[in-house]
Amino acid sequence: MSILEEGLPYPLGATWDGLGVNFAVFSAHAEQIDLCLFDPSGRREIARMALPEQTDEVFHGYLPNARAGLLYGFRAHGPYNPQHGHRFNPNKLLLDPYAKQLAGEVRWSDALYGYRLHSPRADLSFDRRDSAPGMPKAVVIDGSFNWGDDRPPNVPWGETVIYEAHLRGLTMLRPDVLHHERGTFAALASPPMIEHYKRLGITAVELLPIHAFVQDRRLVEMGLKNFWGYNSLAFFAPEPRYLSDGSLNEMKVAIRRLHAAGIEVVLDVVYNHTAEGSEEGATLSFRGLDNLSYYRQETHDWRRCVNDTGCGNTVNLSHPRVLQLVMDSLRYWVEHYHVDGFRFDLGTVLGRETHGFDPGSGFFDAVRQDPALSRVKLISEPWDIGPGGYQLGNHPPGFAEWNDKFRDSTRRFWRGDGGQRPEFAARIAGSSDLFDKRSRKPWASVNFVSSHDGYTLADTTSYERRHNEANGEDNRDGHGENYSSNWGVEGPSSDPEIRATRARVARAMLATVLFAQGTPMLLAGDEFGRTQNGNNNAYAQDNETSWVDWRKAATPEGEALVDFIGRLIELRRAHKVLHCNRFLHGLDQPAPGVLDIAWFDENGAPVSPDAWNDHRERTLTLRRAKPRADGAVPLVTLMMNPTPEDRAFALPPPKLPTTILCDTAAPEAPERLAEGDRVTVAGRSAVLLMSLHPPVRRGRPPKLEAISGDDQA
């Protein structure tokens, strides 16, 4: 075995240059860090050498003649003094924070903890057992890959339609995917799946966490698994289970294939906490390397981790080296895997400084100025459980945000709740009250009615109470108020009337998502009625509860719903005012007597202030207008009737030939001319219409004609 040479402090991690491997790892408080090498099985430690040099708080060394494929880990020497935030224990093998690939997985035992787990002194005690047998090892990689002419689709935000999916759950039950590839990147970009994405018309796949993560010990002991993966251990390494052949290139090939189909890939990333948990959690990586730097500690008690995440610890993004870790990770996925964007779990945490949330925090500033990251799609989940943790609308320019207000108001409106019209109107008009500042655009609002966290769309119309018994928490976990309705029976029903009502409400909510201002997001499987049997927190269900059941897609009802959603997406694409790139406030008049956005009652009259505040009124008409390049002005009108009775809606003036583009009560009906001055909108349904106001010219006005299809010049 070669002797370690001095090496370089950058880049961090393990870097193979063809002649050897440079190792570099940050620790501000360690006294010594050992490099530990393992045999190819990862079971036997074959060498242990102290990194010979330290520069700017980075320990480093170069191992000549080492090759890609080498398995390694670190051990850190220093004070074990939890009262002062230090938890060094060289008996614990530590994963490199910059590990690009993992071999093996965490195998739980008490040896993985830095203290004696059942000692009366708790985490003030010290454990001397070697944790290496239960730890995954980092793998030195050769990152070369032939990307050929791969180009990011660069879909404009205004034309983006997101499809949120769990990589494993999406294809585990897909019958036309090779069995050994199901649940992996190979299946994600298989021809049948790409055909499905194209049939729907979505433009981006947003994947739940694919960073290598840990199965929580509590869940393992309960016979469950952390299915969602919000328990990251390695910010640079794909989860090994998601690679059917174990090769990192499988993910790159998948992304290249999706790009060739015009589909972007967005990763849900977890930088707010790690899998090590609270101060009583395991010592797997960051805690053992430099607990005081990597995690926020309570100011009055450095022994305790700040827990703004609800997961036991909070990553300290205020530390420059920790911020560098996150930035290096993000750039790595963009530059080495060509991903097109990120959705930041508990994004408020990332913007926290010592005084609280700050849209000008170091993290936001670093991302916004970065030449690579500032050009990809950035989405935040704008809340956490810390003080002042709800920050919807308060993120900086360049970021979109999940809009739970849109979800809740849409569910309540279509459930028929009273007094919803003002809130609902604000949400489907792009939530300008939240986002119209600092030159932000309507796309900043990510609109959805269902996501991985909560009910599926089908369950929103089938259950009024959560049914999370399988999670082992006595049905106490998950959202308590889901603004759902079972429409007569809890769970599955064979009653034709109940089934028809559920289907009609679901279609109306889908139309709301896709015809509202903002960025629409669909949950995988909603396009053909996927159910989780009322479980609204299926994070621990790596089974058929969470897996997408593709048999539903093959039923007549499933086929029809897929086609219906495809039609909604195509209408959104074809009519520019449905994805307008600026907020509409009813102040511009693109045609005489026509405002860019206006609201009407079912009699075709503008909604009065008193009517807005009347809790008994439920129906609503929204009209938007945007001039074409030739001066003509398409008027797109959405009539919405959440009541159980059919209503005859009057067409707002001016009188123009009008085409019914879509009727959610008759999803297969073709486009057709509206007859007369009124349009019947069935109960719990929406109708989309369009008319064309001609260019304003002097002299005799041109003949008016109803049109349909693409209204973009």
Legacy VTK file of the C-alpha trace (Angstrom):
# vtk DataFile Version 3.0
C-alpha trace
ASCII
DATASET POLYDATA
POINTS 713 float
0.000 0.000 0.000
1.339 3.428 -0.976
2.060 6.066 1.619
-0.243 9.076 1.617
1.280 12.156 0.066
0.290 15.723 0.916
-2.314 16.153 -1.816
-4.585 19.160 -2.243
-7.417 20.670 -0.176
-9.663 20.983 -3.249
-11.861 19.553 -4.569
-13.474 18.099 -1.464
-14.208 14.401 -1.489
-12.323 11.700 -3.374
-11.025 12.644 -6.832
-9.403 10.115 -9.146
-7.001 11.652 -11.684
-5.921 8.458 -13.441
-2.719 8.126 -11.405
-4.115 8.150 -7.902
-6.833 9.566 -5.664
-6.892 12.857 -3.776
-8.898 12.868 -0.538
-10.094 16.087 1.118
-12.559 16.511 3.985
-13.562 19.546 6.038
-13.488 19.717 9.815
-12.934 22.887 11.808
-12.545 21.120 15.162
-11.041 17.676 14.496
-7.471 17.009 15.662
-6.828 14.214 13.155
-8.747 12.437 10.422
-7.898 8.931 9.293
-8.533 7.545 5.823
-9.772 3.952 6.088
-9.621 1.629 3.068
-11.668 -1.535 2.653
-11.539 -4.691 0.585
-13.964 -4.938 -2.388
-16.612 -6.582 -0.202
-16.556 -3.642 2.226
-16.316 -6.044 5.172
-12.626 -5.835 6.012
-10.629 -2.707 6.746
-7.288 -3.168 4.982
-5.535 0.113 5.773
-5.844 3.134 8.037
-3.747 6.262 7.449
-3.908 9.745 8.896
-4.499 12.434 6.287
-1.092 14.141 6.366
-1.956 17.785 5.761
-4.504 20.391 6.839
-5.185 23.602 4.927
-7.905 26.108 5.794
-9.670 23.525 8.009
-9.562 20.887 5.255
-7.682 17.643 5.907
-6.201 16.178 2.733
-3.893 13.571 1.272
-3.078 11.889 -2.038
-2.885 8.123 -2.488
-0.731 7.239 -5.527
-1.774 4.319 -7.724
-5.256 4.137 -6.191
-8.038 3.542 -8.683
-11.714 4.141 -9.212
-13.723 1.503 -7.388
-11.755 1.850 -4.140
-13.944 1.659 -0.997
-13.164 4.065 1.842
-14.408 5.951 4.895
-13.073 8.343 7.540
-12.499 8.330 11.284
-12.201 11.625 13.135
-10.204 12.257 16.337
-11.054 15.118 18.642
-12.856 15.997 21.877
-15.977 14.122 22.882
-17.669 16.932 24.774
-21.399 17.148 23.943
-21.935 20.083 26.325
-19.740 22.109 23.981
-21.147 20.579 20.801
-18.281 18.167 20.065
-18.981 14.469 19.391
-15.764 13.056 17.942
-15.357 9.303 18.282
-12.693 7.566 16.145
-14.371 4.215 16.768
-17.092 5.272 14.356
-16.544 4.964 10.625
-17.833 8.093 8.891
-19.170 8.429 5.395
-17.507 11.107 3.277
-20.024 13.992 2.907
-18.896 14.186 -0.734
-19.290 10.449 -1.445
-20.412 10.021 -5.072
-21.445 6.369 -4.776
-22.184 4.003 -1.886
-21.415 0.337 -1.374
-23.649 -1.371 1.167
-26.229 0.175 3.464
-26.706 1.071 7.093
-27.224 -2.095 9.160
-28.598 -0.955 12.471
-26.970 -1.827 15.775
-26.094 0.065 18.938
-22.525 0.355 17.639
-23.602 3.065 15.189
-24.070 5.508 18.064
-21.228 7.596 19.454
-22.440 6.966 23.009
-23.601 3.933 24.976
-27.200 3.800 23.872
-28.647 2.536 27.164
-26.236 4.222 29.525
-27.737 6.216 32.406
-25.499 9.064 31.217
-27.236 8.912 27.817
-25.325 10.811 25.109
-22.738 12.015 27.622
-21.342 8.482 27.683
-18.820 7.170 25.126
-19.047 4.035 22.977
-15.838 2.244 21.940
-17.292 -0.328 19.542
-16.276 -0.204 15.882
-19.220 0.827 13.675
-17.580 -0.102 10.352
-19.385 -3.466 9.933
-22.745 -1.684 9.869
-21.751 1.287 7.713
-21.948 1.771 3.948
-18.646 2.662 2.335
-17.930 5.447 -0.120
-16.747 4.414 -3.583
-14.138 6.314 -5.596
-15.750 6.844 -9.006
-14.758 7.466 -12.577
-17.311 10.113 -13.506
-16.719 10.087 -17.254
-19.795 9.699 -19.491
-20.504 10.399 -23.134
-23.409 12.851 -23.125
-23.226 13.238 -26.901
-25.504 16.046 -28.060
-27.687 16.049 -24.932
-29.320 19.410 -24.452
-31.634 20.509 -21.661
-35.164 21.081 -22.967
-35.225 24.530 -21.309
-39.016 24.561 -21.225
-40.143 28.109 -20.356
-41.694 28.361 -16.922
-44.975 29.530 -18.392
-45.284 26.337 -20.455
-44.197 23.970 -17.691
-46.485 21.200 -16.435
-44.966 19.181 -13.587
-45.589 15.486 -12.915
-44.597 14.624 -9.336
-43.594 10.993 -8.928
-41.778 8.592 -6.658
-39.110 6.899 -8.740
-39.659 3.456 -7.223
-43.411 3.641 -6.725
-44.036 4.872 -10.260
-43.021 1.663 -12.032
-43.036 -1.165 -9.466
-46.381 -2.373 -10.858
-45.858 -1.369 -14.483
-46.389 -4.658 -16.399
-44.653 -3.661 -19.644
-41.372 -2.771 -17.926
-38.705 -5.445 -17.412
-39.162 -6.958 -13.975
-35.587 -6.346 -12.786
-35.775 -2.707 -13.895
-39.010 -1.791 -12.126
-38.568 0.921 -9.533
-35.324 2.212 -11.066
-34.046 4.918 -13.384
-34.054 2.426 -16.238
-37.821 2.067 -15.847
-38.385 5.816 -15.420
-37.116 6.444 -18.955
-38.314 3.212 -20.545
-40.249 3.528 -23.834
-43.665 2.761 -22.235
-43.170 5.459 -19.607
-41.970 8.064 -22.072
-44.973 7.275 -24.247
-47.202 7.884 -21.226
-45.572 11.233 -20.414
-45.990 12.349 -24.007
-49.614 11.222 -24.090
-50.332 13.332 -21.023
-48.362 16.314 -22.285
-46.383 16.938 -19.097
-43.070 18.749 -19.538
-41.187 17.861 -16.343
-40.896 14.887 -14.026
-40.308 15.926 -10.417
-38.825 13.010 -8.468
-39.094 12.509 -4.724
-35.626 12.278 -3.130
-33.131 10.133 -5.014
-30.128 11.027 -2.829
-28.896 7.959 -0.926
-30.906 7.808 2.286
-31.183 5.761 5.478
-33.973 3.471 6.581
-34.958 4.822 10.011
-34.200 2.343 12.775
-37.646 2.870 14.269
-39.328 1.941 11.001
-37.076 -1.060 10.406
-37.924 -2.410 13.847
-41.630 -1.936 13.040
-41.279 -3.864 9.784
-41.732 -0.687 7.707
-39.508 1.328 5.382
-38.815 4.965 4.724
-40.422 4.957 1.293
-40.381 8.674 0.510
-36.650 9.018 1.233
-36.635 12.332 3.125
-33.772 11.038 5.257
-30.650 11.872 3.273
-27.176 10.630 4.130
-25.241 11.339 0.923
-25.918 14.536 -1.010
-23.889 13.477 -4.062
-24.819 9.791 -4.431
-27.951 8.272 -5.979
-29.879 5.812 -3.820
-28.372 2.406 -4.754
-31.775 0.706 -4.915
-32.736 3.015 -7.784
-29.999 1.676 -10.066
-30.970 -1.670 -11.594
-27.398 -2.523 -12.646
-25.571 -0.611 -9.906
-24.058 1.793 -12.427
-24.240 5.557 -12.003
-24.536 5.791 -15.779
-28.034 4.343 -15.577
-29.302 7.620 -14.147
-27.452 9.613 -16.784
-28.854 7.483 -19.602
-32.356 7.953 -18.207
-31.988 11.726 -18.093
-30.588 11.766 -21.608
-33.564 9.767 -22.868
-36.036 12.049 -21.117
-34.316 15.103 -22.555
-34.553 13.588 -26.030
-38.311 13.373 -25.456
-38.421 17.041 -24.384
-39.003 16.226 -20.714
-37.110 17.917 -17.893
-35.997 16.240 -14.672
-36.439 18.049 -11.349
-35.051 16.533 -8.139
-36.708 16.906 -4.747
-33.711 17.552 -2.481
-33.350 17.476 1.298
-30.681 19.826 2.613
-32.551 20.962 5.710
-31.644 17.932 7.869
-29.744 14.656 7.651
-30.419 11.043 8.596
-28.401 11.350 11.812
-31.392 12.666 13.765
-31.233 14.517 17.056
-28.339 14.667 19.496
-29.451 11.192 20.548
-29.178 9.889 16.999
-26.496 7.859 15.275
-22.992 8.995 14.263
-22.791 8.234 10.548
-21.017 11.181 8.920
-21.501 14.873 9.673
-21.923 14.485 13.440
-18.642 12.635 13.772
-16.711 14.938 11.445
-17.743 18.243 13.021
-21.089 18.324 14.815
-20.716 21.953 15.841
-20.192 23.131 12.261
-22.699 20.992 10.364
-25.704 21.360 12.687
-27.406 24.272 14.385
-27.214 23.957 18.174
-29.443 25.550 20.768
-27.747 28.783 21.848
-28.411 28.108 25.533
-27.417 24.425 25.345
-24.869 23.306 22.748
-25.615 19.711 23.601
-29.009 20.011 21.879
-29.737 20.281 18.176
-32.114 22.911 16.889
-35.089 21.051 15.432
-36.816 23.402 12.999
-37.376 20.437 10.678
-39.196 17.995 12.928
-36.523 15.439 12.024
-34.203 15.930 14.988
-31.575 18.229 13.521
-31.199 21.284 11.306
-28.338 21.703 8.841
-26.345 24.861 9.563
-26.466 26.707 6.228
-24.986 29.775 7.940
-21.584 28.053 8.058
-19.607 28.777 4.871
-18.296 25.209 4.499
-21.768 23.728 5.002
-23.170 26.184 2.484
-20.355 25.146 0.143
-21.369 21.496 0.592
-24.916 22.232 -0.505
-23.845 24.436 -3.402
-21.296 21.864 -4.589
-23.980 19.187 -4.419
-26.456 21.213 -6.460
-23.853 22.045 -9.096
-22.780 18.407 -9.229
-26.273 17.244 -10.173
-26.579 19.964 -12.811
-23.132 19.565 -14.329
-22.591 15.808 -14.011
-26.181 14.543 -14.316
-27.744 17.366 -16.371
-30.762 17.718 -14.088
-33.024 20.644 -14.893
-34.049 21.867 -11.481
-34.678 21.258 -7.803
-37.557 21.264 -5.376
-36.243 22.152 -1.906
-37.872 20.248 0.943
-38.693 22.558 3.870
-37.184 25.432 1.929
-37.770 27.895 4.750
-35.006 26.153 6.722
-32.522 26.936 3.971
-33.304 30.625 4.306
-32.904 30.725 8.084
-30.185 32.857 9.604
-29.628 33.340 13.329
-32.445 35.911 13.479
-34.946 33.828 11.475
-36.033 33.434 7.874
-34.401 35.848 5.447
-35.106 35.966 1.687
-31.632 37.511 1.425
-29.965 34.651 3.290
-26.594 33.305 2.264
-28.154 30.265 0.623
-30.585 32.229 -1.535
-27.916 34.743 -2.483
-25.445 32.008 -3.399
-27.942 30.178 -5.612
-29.223 33.297 -7.341
-25.762 34.465 -8.365
-24.462 31.050 -9.400
-24.014 30.888 -13.199
-25.181 27.261 -13.367
-27.877 27.106 -10.687
-29.570 30.414 -11.440
-30.570 29.054 -14.855
-32.346 25.891 -13.687
-35.808 25.593 -12.195
-35.886 26.309 -8.456
-38.929 25.378 -6.362
-39.308 25.754 -2.608
-41.595 24.110 -0.110
-42.111 27.386 1.767
-42.663 26.185 5.313
-41.084 24.424 8.293
-42.132 23.918 11.906
-39.765 26.528 13.353
-40.778 29.998 14.601
-42.213 32.026 11.728
-41.902 28.929 9.576
-44.715 29.627 7.098
-43.213 31.782 4.339
-45.436 31.287 1.290
-44.813 34.143 -1.118
-41.765 35.425 0.733
-39.006 33.677 -1.206
-36.730 35.713 -3.480
-37.098 36.153 -7.246
-36.042 33.134 -9.259
-37.825 30.677 -6.960
-41.246 29.127 -7.457
-43.135 27.938 -4.386
-45.592 25.160 -3.603
-48.907 26.921 -2.995
-50.896 25.017 -0.381
-53.432 27.842 -0.275
-54.314 26.958 -3.868
-54.749 23.292 -2.890
-56.966 24.043 0.078
-59.156 26.678 -1.580
-59.670 24.512 -4.667
-60.754 21.559 -2.547
-63.090 23.695 -0.472
-64.614 25.473 -3.458
-65.440 22.234 -5.256
-66.643 20.643 -2.027
-69.261 23.393 -2.031
-68.135 25.258 1.081
-69.644 28.689 1.526
-67.666 31.905 1.480
-64.892 30.548 -0.724
-65.221 32.767 -3.771
-62.767 35.576 -2.801
-59.998 33.198 -1.726
-60.542 30.832 -4.642
-60.547 33.705 -7.125
-57.232 34.990 -5.797
-55.640 31.570 -6.118
-56.713 30.717 -9.653
-55.713 34.202 -10.810
-52.104 33.445 -9.876
-52.069 34.458 -6.192
-50.860 37.958 -7.026
-51.447 38.949 -3.400
-48.581 36.615 -2.543
-46.276 36.700 -5.550
-46.706 39.970 -7.445
-43.650 41.718 -6.051
-39.982 42.085 -6.956
-40.863 41.402 -10.618
-41.907 37.834 -9.881
-44.156 36.107 -12.401
-47.342 34.019 -12.075
-45.312 30.853 -12.596
-43.893 31.373 -9.097
-47.090 29.787 -7.770
-46.919 26.004 -8.140
-50.566 25.017 -8.185
-51.699 21.560 -7.162
-54.672 19.809 -5.625
-52.751 16.707 -4.538
-49.128 15.764 -3.934
-47.163 12.925 -2.365
-47.882 14.476 1.041
-51.607 14.009 1.616
-54.496 12.447 -0.217
-54.356 11.451 -3.839
-56.974 13.105 -6.033
-59.184 10.010 -5.933
-58.943 9.837 -2.140
-59.803 13.538 -1.862
-63.193 12.610 -3.334
-63.565 9.283 -1.466
-62.510 9.860 2.152
-63.342 12.365 4.854
-61.049 10.866 7.511
-57.429 9.772 7.236
-56.807 6.042 7.378
-53.157 5.772 8.395
-53.373 2.759 10.697
-50.732 0.893 8.672
-48.153 3.542 9.649
-48.078 2.227 13.217
-48.842 5.566 14.873
-52.446 4.871 15.917
-53.704 7.022 13.035
-52.364 10.168 14.707
-49.968 11.106 11.888
-50.781 13.004 8.706
-53.022 15.998 8.107
-56.149 16.112 10.218
-58.074 18.502 7.957
-57.965 17.591 4.282
-60.943 19.597 2.976
-62.188 16.429 1.332
-65.567 14.765 0.893
-66.560 11.149 0.387
-69.841 12.190 -1.252
-71.888 9.720 0.742
-69.754 6.678 1.583
-66.320 6.440 3.171
-63.987 4.670 0.769
-64.870 2.569 -2.290
-68.452 2.623 -3.470
-70.458 0.697 -6.046
-73.204 3.317 -6.056
-73.319 4.759 -9.618
-74.438 8.185 -8.411
-71.637 8.490 -5.850
-69.059 7.285 -8.359
-70.300 9.752 -10.968
-70.171 12.631 -8.470
-66.642 11.753 -7.426
-65.482 11.575 -11.029
-67.131 14.893 -11.869
-65.563 16.708 -8.893
-62.145 15.242 -9.709
-62.348 16.478 -13.302
-63.404 19.937 -12.141
-60.413 20.155 -9.800
-58.044 18.979 -12.530
-59.401 21.652 -14.853
-58.892 24.234 -12.103
-55.232 23.259 -11.717
-54.542 23.370 -15.441
-56.551 26.482 -16.317
-55.347 28.625 -13.401
-52.537 31.164 -13.635
-49.352 29.632 -12.293
-47.418 26.399 -12.763
-49.613 23.289 -12.639
-48.419 20.154 -10.876
-50.025 16.710 -11.136
-49.421 13.747 -8.837
-48.443 10.540 -10.613
-51.376 8.191 -10.856
-54.017 10.878 -10.414
-54.468 10.755 -14.176
-56.277 7.424 -13.813
-57.609 7.484 -10.256
-54.832 6.047 -8.069
-55.832 5.477 -4.458
-53.876 5.014 -1.237
-57.029 3.752 0.501
-57.310 6.922 2.533
-53.702 6.988 3.785
-52.641 10.631 3.663
-49.120 10.100 5.004
-47.841 7.009 3.193
-44.164 7.814 3.818
-43.521 4.370 5.320
-45.507 2.287 2.825
-43.111 0.742 0.327
-45.839 -1.521 -0.978
-48.997 -1.466 -3.074
-50.447 1.305 -0.908
-47.965 3.730 -2.467
-47.067 2.032 -5.726
-48.911 3.286 -8.785
-51.442 0.652 -9.862
-51.265 0.679 -13.647
-54.210 -1.693 -13.932
-56.410 1.327 -13.325
-54.895 3.011 -16.368
-56.108 0.149 -18.550
-59.769 0.416 -17.476
-62.214 2.414 -19.613
-62.508 4.988 -16.824
-58.729 5.243 -16.508
-58.196 5.567 -20.255
-60.835 8.279 -20.432
-59.310 10.280 -17.575
-55.812 10.092 -19.097
-57.200 11.376 -22.388
-59.135 14.104 -20.584
-56.033 15.382 -18.793
-54.103 15.283 -22.045
-56.820 17.452 -23.544
-56.671 19.925 -20.647
-52.907 20.251 -21.018
-53.202 20.746 -24.765
-55.815 23.486 -24.231
-53.490 25.160 -21.759
-50.679 25.041 -24.293
-52.839 26.259 -27.171
-54.371 29.279 -25.441
-51.687 31.633 -24.308
-53.783 33.530 -21.802
-53.992 30.312 -19.745
-50.249 30.506 -19.135
-49.802 34.255 -19.273
-46.381 35.452 -18.150
-47.617 38.476 -16.254
-50.160 39.107 -13.541
-53.568 40.317 -14.638
-55.260 42.908 -12.439
-58.230 44.085 -14.454
-56.537 47.396 -15.167
-55.732 46.895 -18.849
-58.362 46.960 -21.598
-57.137 44.935 -24.591
-60.469 45.505 -26.383
-63.284 48.034 -25.894
-65.201 47.100 -22.764
-62.987 44.059 -22.180
-60.591 43.947 -19.232
-57.590 41.642 -19.174
-59.220 39.783 -16.263
-62.763 40.045 -14.981
-65.150 38.114 -12.728
-68.844 37.624 -13.363
-71.810 35.971 -11.709
-73.971 33.427 -13.453
-76.093 36.244 -14.921
-73.076 37.632 -16.749
-72.820 40.692 -14.512
-69.584 41.745 -12.770
-69.397 40.390 -9.230
-70.257 43.201 -6.840
-68.472 43.806 -3.521
-71.525 42.622 -1.637
-71.698 39.472 -3.743
-68.047 38.697 -3.092
-68.796 38.690 0.617
-72.051 36.732 0.371
-71.319 33.291 1.834
-74.335 31.851 0.050
-72.980 32.581 -3.425
-70.885 29.823 -4.901
-70.853 29.998 -8.706
-68.215 32.033 -10.498
-67.125 33.021 -14.002
-63.573 34.072 -14.822
-62.696 35.729 -18.138
-59.189 36.519 -19.307
-58.122 38.344 -22.444
-54.755 38.752 -24.124
-54.130 40.359 -27.537
-52.574 38.364 -30.343
-49.841 39.696 -32.566
-52.395 40.515 -35.275
-54.418 42.683 -32.895
-57.282 40.227 -32.399
-58.110 39.502 -28.753
-59.040 35.967 -27.668
-61.418 35.959 -24.693
-61.129 32.751 -22.661
-63.897 32.238 -20.135
-64.076 29.648 -17.363
-67.514 29.059 -15.823
-67.517 27.147 -12.545
-70.501 25.622 -10.762
-69.718 23.817 -7.478
-73.400 23.427 -6.584
-75.194 20.108 -7.157
-77.731 21.634 -9.574
-77.230 22.506 -13.218
-77.060 26.261 -13.788
-77.588 28.372 -16.894
-74.708 30.862 -17.027
-75.112 34.012 -19.092
-72.256 34.929 -21.397
-70.670 38.201 -20.293
-70.722 41.040 -22.845
-69.744 41.758 -25.534
-71.817 39.368 -27.587
-69.490 37.339 -29.790
-69.690 33.894 -31.366
-68.382 31.556 -28.688
-66.879 28.072 -28.795
-67.174 25.622 -25.920
-63.668 24.222 -25.647
-64.172 21.848 -22.728
-66.983 20.732 -20.437
-65.817 18.731 -17.436
-69.294 17.179 -17.132
-68.949 15.846 -20.685
-65.217 15.178 -20.986
-65.444 13.414 -24.343
-67.685 15.993 -26.002
-66.024 17.761 -28.956
-65.559 21.493 -29.239
-68.759 23.141 -30.395
-70.461 26.493 -30.805
-72.424 27.782 -27.845
-76.083 28.321 -28.647
-77.809 31.454 -27.451
-76.724 33.779 -24.695
-76.518 31.168 -21.957
-74.416 28.072 -21.353
-75.596 25.242 -19.134
-72.955 24.298 -16.589
-73.768 21.015 -14.932
-73.526 20.649 -11.169
-69.993 20.354 -9.806
-68.520 21.112 -13.216
-66.615 23.724 -15.164
-66.876 24.861 -18.767
-64.100 26.567 -20.734
-65.137 28.828 -23.621
-63.462 31.094 -26.093
-64.531 33.911 -28.353
-62.464 36.198 -30.526
-62.732 39.961 -30.438
-61.524 41.312 -33.786
-58.820 43.960 -34.093
-60.120 47.470 -33.586
-60.030 49.123 -37.017
-61.566 52.201 -38.556
-64.412 51.759 -40.942
-66.652 48.759 -41.251
-65.806 46.101 -38.619
-64.838 42.685 -39.928
-67.195 39.748 -39.836
-67.011 37.864 -36.526
-66.251 34.161 -36.586
-66.021 31.589 -33.826
-62.680 29.875 -33.673
-61.143 27.034 -31.751
-57.734 25.517 -31.315
-54.506 27.446 -31.058
-55.217 31.145 -30.580
-51.575 32.170 -30.648
-50.460 34.192 -33.597
LINES 1 714
713 0 1 2 3 4 5 6 7 8 9 10 11 12 13 14 15 16 17 18 19 20 21 22 23 24 25 26 27 28 29 30 31 32 33 34 35 36 37 38 39 40 41 42 43 44 45 46 47 48 49 50 51 52 53 54 55 56 57 58 59 60 61 62 63 64 65 66 67 68 69 70 71 72 73 74 75 76 77 78 79 80 81 82 83 84 85 86 87 88 89 90 91 92 93 94 95 96 97 98 99 100 101 102 103 104 105 106 107 108 109 110 111 112 113 114 115 116 117 118 119 120 121 122 123 124 125 126 127 128 129 130 131 132 133 134 135 136 137 138 139 140 141 142 143 144 145 146 147 148 149 150 151 152 153 154 155 156 157 158 159 160 161 162 163 164 165 166 167 168 169 170 171 172 173 174 175 176 177 178 179 180 181 182 183 184 185 186 187 188 189 190 191 192 193 194 195 196 197 198 199 200 201 202 203 204 205 206 207 208 209 210 211 212 213 214 215 216 217 218 219 220 221 222 223 224 225 226 227 228 229 230 231 232 233 234 235 236 237 238 239 240 241 242 243 244 245 246 247 248 249 250 251 252 253 254 255 256 257 258 259 260 261 262 263 264 265 266 267 268 269 270 271 272 273 274 275 276 277 278 279 280 281 282 283 284 285 286 287 288 289 290 291 292 293 294 295 296 297 298 299 300 301 302 303 304 305 306 307 308 309 310 311 312 313 314 315 316 317 318 319 320 321 322 323 324 325 326 327 328 329 330 331 332 333 334 335 336 337 338 339 340 341 342 343 344 345 346 347 348 349 350 351 352 353 354 355 356 357 358 359 360 361 362 363 364 365 366 367 368 369 370 371 372 373 374 375 376 377 378 379 380 381 382 383 384 385 386 387 388 389 390 391 392 393 394 395 396 397 398 399 400 401 402 403 404 405 406 407 408 409 410 411 412 413 414 415 416 417 418 419 420 421 422 423 424 425 426 427 428 429 430 431 432 433 434 435 436 437 438 439 440 441 442 443 444 445 446 447 448 449 450 451 452 453 454 455 456 457 458 459 460 461 462 463 464 465 466 467 468 469 470 471 472 473 474 475 476 477 478 479 480 481 482 483 484 485 486 487 488 489 490 491 492 493 494 495 496 497 498 499 500 501 502 503 504 505 506 507 508 509 510 511 512 513 514 515 516 517 518 519 520 521 522 523 524 525 526 527 528 529 530 531 532 533 534 535 536 537 538 539 540 541 542 543 544 545 546 547 548 549 550 551 552 553 554 555 556 557 558 559 560 561 562 563 564 565 566 567 568 569 570 571 572 573 574 575 576 577 578 579 580 581 582 583 584 585 586 587 588 589 590 591 592 593 594 595 596 597 598 599 600 601 602 603 604 605 606 607 608 609 610 611 612 613 614 615 616 617 618 619 620 621 622 623 624 625 626 627 628 629 630 631 632 633 634 635 636 637 638 639 640 641 642 643 644 645 646 647 648 649 650 651 652 653 654 655 656 657 658 659 660 661 662 663 664 665 666 667 668 669 670 671 672 673 674 675 676 677 678 679 680 681 682 683 684 685 686 687 688 689 690 691 692 693 694 695 696 697 698 699 700 701 702 703 704 705 706 707 708 709 710 711 712
